[in-house]
Amino acid sequence: MTTEQPSEYAPEHTPRLPWSELVPDVFRAMVRLDTAAHRGLDPKLLELVKIRASQLNRCALCVDMHSKDALAQGESVERIIQLSAWEESEHFYTEKELAALGLTEAVTVLTDGFVPDAVYERAAKHFGETELAQLIAAITVINAWNRFGVTCRLVPGHYTPGQHA
């Protein structure tokens, strides 16, 4: 979907590298890993996790993609907007979603060291072991996608929900 922008907007940048075309085996492996990581997880919760990790990693393509996917699944605009300040907007989310968002931040931002025990224990209270392992896998995979996106400067704005590879 290409939409023409009014002339007062900044021009769209050009991606640095079409990595998925240059290493298609890696791309296909990422798609398979992504599919496997999502099994058994609530799709709406998963999109909130993907959006939040993508915000933290500043991956514009993934923020665009997963916000659109969340909206297409019936997620509210309000909850998506509040994700960047979820700790001050806890009343928008369930306890399980809050635990997942906390774990997402701890796994995504490792500059302070390990994932804190309190964050992990909070998530473990709301997710069974298998579901928690799936959530950790999903957080890890979106972080990998984000790193491809920001390194290659992939362009947001052209994604249509359901368009995944």
Salt bridges, closest charged atoms under 4 A:
GLU12 OE1 - HIS158 NE2 2.74
ASP25 OD1 - ARG28 NH2 2.37
ASP34 OD1 - HIS38 NE2 3.08
GLU47 OE1 - HIS66 ND1 2.90
ASP64 OD1 - LYS68 NZ 3.09
ASP69 OD2 - HIS164 NE2 2.62
GLU75 OE2 - ARG79 NE 2.50
GLU95 OE1 - ARG122 NH2 3.50
GLU97 OE2 - ARG79 NH2 2.74
GLU105 OE2 - ARG52 NE 2.63
GLU131 OE2 - LYS96 NZ 3.12
